[in-house]
Amino acid sequence: MQLSKAAELCYEITNSYLQIHQESQIISSTQEAIRLTRKYLLSEIFVRWSPLNGEISFSYNGGKDCQVLLLLYLSCLWEYFFIKAQNSQFDFEFQSFPMQRLPTVFIDQEETFPTLENFVLETSERYCLSLYESQRQSETAINMADAFREFIKIYPETAAIVIGIRHTDPYGETLQPIQRTDSNWPDFMRLQPLLHWDLTNIWSFLLYSNEPICGLYGEGFTSVGGVNNSLPNPYLKKDLSDIPLLFEWEIAHAFGKNAAGEHDPIVNTSPISVVDKERFSEYQDDYYPGWYLIDDTIERAGRIKN
Ligand code: FMN
């Protein structure tokens, strides 16, 4: 897929979600969340930094939050290009999308699940990302600020980086949608237009999108870090209690399924790698999928503190 096609697809997914008329508090709050993120991107960010000339990079690690933000970012990128092209003196059909790949940075801090690594590579192709991957040190976890220092050295044109962090993430409570990095970090602007999203918003939009999502979420993970500090979320253990699925409608009516008249309950998860299958063999099928967990306060219960 070309970047212009990927961006147009994301635009269609987002528009389709915004047009859902369902009596669902989750869907209407997610529609509100999308509108606010779009406002930040189109009216506050893209007017200060051009998304088409390398000033903005996207921080991507294959996780659900940054994938949601990527879909919205690409959707707005398409809209930004479309409006510019419409206002130009030349007919729209003679205008070509001025970017082939989206500048993206993946700080791979510690030993990562191969399933996630594969997902990042596959989605880099799907969404036409030009992926910079930091050098990983095998024993000690790499310092994130240093990894970004290295990145900025190689891409000095970077003025701002988009981050899919939310207020409920650790240290996320007091963050602002647009802010400079702290003094002990390399100097650039942090663009954080997803802060107001909660878990239900994330799953509702992502499951509806019908885009491939990282297979680890299908195995009960709700927050993915390194292989040595991430497990399925203990609150999703099947023998604890029955947990209701709140996103049945989104899954059954997901984008693109309706056209074929299908209403299937399958979620588009990426394949689990052979190594991870082996790793999970003891407890595979013991957990509900990650999208059964909707309480933000226990989202990281599967993360082991080092
Ligand atoms: N943390 C800071 O304390 N100060 C910063 O200035 C800062 N800048 C960041 C810039 C980027 C592009 C990214 C991706 C992260 C930055 N962080 C900064 C760290 C994040 O706020 C957050 O702690 C980190 O992304 C958490 O990662 P995790 O969700 O994988 O645990």
Boltz pocket constraint, residues with backbone or C-beta under 6 A from the ligand:
constraints:
  - pocket:
      binder: B
      contacts: [[A, 59], [A, 144], [A, 148], [A, 161], [A, 162], [A, 163], [A, 165], [A, 169], [A, 170], [A, 171], [A, 180], [A, 181], [A, 182], [A, 185], [A, 190], [A, 224]]
      max_distance: 6.0
